[in-house]
Amino acid sequence: MTGRLQDRVVIVTGAGCIGPGWGNGRAVSVRFAEEGAKIFAVDISQDALQETIERTEAVGGEIVGHICDITEGDAVAAMVQACMAHFGTVDILVNNVGGSAKGGPVEMSEEIWDRQIDFNLKSVFLTCKNVLPIMEASGKGAIVNTSSTSGMRWTGAAQSAYAATKAGVIQFSKVVAVEYAAKGVRVNTVVPGQLHTPMVEARLAGQRAGGDVDALLKTRLSRIPLGFMGDGRDTANAALFLASDEARFITGTEIIVDGGMTARCD
């Protein structure tokens, strides 16, 4: 029995992870490989990428790692060409680069604002700019962009640049989806909520709870109607559906992966 993505070439950006465990990009790489995809795994850090490569190979997947600063246009163009040179095509693109910075417009520096724009939004623009012509030429393709529930509502912390850029990812995806629908390319967004990924211990607890991981987890859990926190594997399963032929009639929309958090009034 063949997998749902058998022999399809997938670029996953942000495929590494800041620590051990299931970050979104790592989980996407492993889950897609389980379904027969060939993974071109992109990250800025070889150390962050290594566990992703090992876990993907452990499930029998084919994976090639590539180091790239996804905010640099020339580097992204070279990355896509490297994928083409190795695999010959790009069937699926999963944009997973992103990260938050605390602060509203008064306390946030202009430099951090600009970096958030580049990291969370320009990165999506650059990969699409280079991958879309390949997909258009082949008459098919699927792009899954990763946003955040912070791009839809207040999620407990002032992170204005992150919220603005993640909202931008959603609307960018809609516009590109309509433009490229007649060319056989689908573009959708997966919108994770407050998951328990390695980012919690590595960065978020320090930003929002004075380093108290348990306190942050308790606060985040209190917002989730289902009563538990998912992890990167939940994001990966949603992305898998959107990338697969099962979603052939779905484009320009989102799947929210948040345990019901954004459906609440408080």
Residue pairs with C-beta under 8 A, 6 or more apart in sequence:
2 36
3 34
3 35
3 36
3 37
4 35
4 36
4 240
4 244
4 245
4 246
5 32
5 35
5 36
5 37
5 92
5 240
5 243
5 244
6 35
6 36
6 37
7 36
7 37
7 38
8 36
8 37
8 38
8 91
8 92
9 37
9 38
9 40
9 83
9 87
9 88
9 89
9 90
9 91
9 92
10 32
10 37
10 38
10 39
10 40
10 90
10 91
10 92
10 93
10 94
10 243
11 40
11 42
11 79
11 80
11 83
11 90
11 92
11 93
11 94
11 127
11 131
12 25
12 28
12 29
12 32
12 39
12 40
12 41
12 42
12 94
12 96
13 25
13 42
13 43
13 68
13 70
13 93
13 94
13 95
13 96
13 97
13 123
13 127
14 24
14 25
14 42
14 43
14 70
14 95
14 96
14 97
14 98
14 146
15 25
15 26
15 28
15 29
15 39
15 41
15 42
15 43
15 49
15 52
15 65
15 96
16 23
16 25
16 26
16 41
16 43
16 44
16 45
16 47
16 48
16 49
16 50
16 51
16 52
17 23
17 25
17 26
17 48
17 51
17 52
17 197
17 198
17 232
18 48
18 198
18 199
18 202
18 203
19 198
19 199
19 201
19 202
20 51
20 198
21 197
21 198
21 231
21 232
22 197
22 198
22 231
22 232
22 233
23 197
23 198
23 199
23 232
24 96
24 146
24 192
24 195
24 197
24 232
24 235
24 236
25 41
25 43
25 52
25 94
25 96
25 232
26 51
26 52
26 55
26 232
27 231
27 232
27 233
27 235
27 236
28 94
28 96
28 232
28 235
28 236
28 239
28 240
29 39
29 41
29 52
29 55
29 56
29 61
29 63
30 52
30 55
30 56
30 59
30 61
30 236
31 233
31 236
31 237
31 239
31 240
32 39
32 61
32 92
32 94
32 236
32 239
32 240
32 243
33 39
33 56
33 59
33 60
33 61
33 62
33 63
34 59
34 61
35 240
35 244
37 61
37 92
38 61
38 62
38 63
38 87
39 56
39 61
39 62
39 63
39 64
40 63
40 64
40 66
40 82
40 83
40 86
40 87
40 90
41 49
41 52
41 53
41 56
41 63
41 64
41 65
41 66
42 65
42 66
42 67
42 68
42 70
42 79
43 49
43 52
43 65
43 67
43 68
44 67
44 68
44 69
44 70
45 67
46 65
46 67
49 65
49 67
52 63
52 65
53 63
53 65
56 63
57 63
64 83
64 86
64 87
66 79
66 82
66 83
68 75
68 76
68 78
68 79
69 75
70 76
70 79
70 97
70 123
70 126
70 127
71 118
71 119
71 122
71 123
71 126
72 126
73 126
73 129
76 123
76 126
76 127
76 129
76 130
77 130
79 130
80 90
80 127
80 130
80 131
80 134
83 90
84 90
84 134
89 134
89 138
90 131
90 134
90 135
90 141
91 135
91 138
91 140
91 141
91 142
92 141
92 142
92 143
92 144
92 243
93 127
93 128
93 131
93 141
93 142
93 143
93 144
94 143
94 144
94 146
94 239
94 243
95 123
95 124
95 127
95 128
95 143
95 144
95 145
95 146
95 169
96 146
97 119
97 120
97 123
97 124
98 119
98 120
98 123
98 146
98 148
98 162
98 165
98 166
99 119
99 120
99 162
99 199
99 203
100 116
100 148
100 150
100 157
100 159
100 162
100 204
100 207
101 108
101 112
101 115
101 116
101 159
101 161
101 162
102 108
102 157
102 158
102 159
102 207
102 208
103 112
103 158
103 159
103 160
103 161
104 158
104 160
105 113
105 160
108 160
108 161
112 161
113 161
116 161
116 162
116 164
116 165
117 161
117 165
119 165
120 161
120 162
120 165
120 166
120 168
120 169
121 165
121 168
121 169
121 172
124 145
124 169
124 172
125 172
128 143
128 176
131 141
131 143
132 141
132 176
132 180
132 185
134 141
135 141
135 143
135 180
135 183
135 184
135 185
136 180
136 183
136 184
136 185
138 184
139 183
139 184
140 184
140 185
141 184
141 185
141 186
142 185
142 186
142 187
142 188
142 242
142 243
142 244
142 247
143 173
143 176
143 185
143 186
143 187
143 188
144 188
144 189
144 190
144 239
144 242
144 243
145 169
145 172
145 173
145 187
145 188
145 189
145 190
146 169
146 189
146 190
146 191
146 192
146 235
146 239
147 166
147 167
147 169
147 170
147 173
147 189
147 190
147 191
147 192
147 254
148 155
148 162
148 163
148 166
148 191
148 192
148 193
149 155
149 191
149 192
149 193
149 194
149 256
149 258
149 261
149 262
150 159
150 162
150 163
150 166
151 163
151 164
151 165
151 166
151 167
151 168
151 169
151 170
151 191
152 167
152 170
152 191
152 256
152 262
153 262
155 193
155 194
155 223
155 261
156 194
156 208
156 219
156 220
156 223
157 207
157 208
169 189
170 189
170 191
170 254
173 187
173 188
173 189
173 252
173 254
174 187
174 252
174 253
176 187
177 186
177 187
177 188
177 251
177 252
177 253
178 252
180 187
181 251
181 252
186 242
186 247
186 248
186 250
186 251
187 251
187 252
188 242
188 247
188 250
188 251
188 252
188 253
188 254
188 255
189 253
189 254
189 255
190 235
190 238
190 239
190 242
190 254
190 255
190 257
191 254
191 255
191 256
191 257
191 258
192 230
192 234
192 235
192 257
192 258
193 224
193 230
193 256
193 257
193 258
193 259
193 261
193 262
194 220
194 223
194 224
194 229
194 258
194 261
195 229
195 230
195 231
195 232
195 234
195 235
195 257
196 217
196 220
196 229
196 230
196 231
197 231
197 232
200 213
200 216
200 217
200 220
201 213
204 216
205 211
205 212
205 213
205 215
205 216
208 216
209 215
209 216
209 219
217 229
220 229
221 227
221 228
221 229
223 261
223 264
224 258
224 259
224 260
224 261
225 259
225 260
225 261
225 263
225 264
226 259
226 260
227 259
228 259
229 259
230 257
230 259
234 257
235 257
238 255
238 257
241 247
241 255
242 250
242 255
256 262
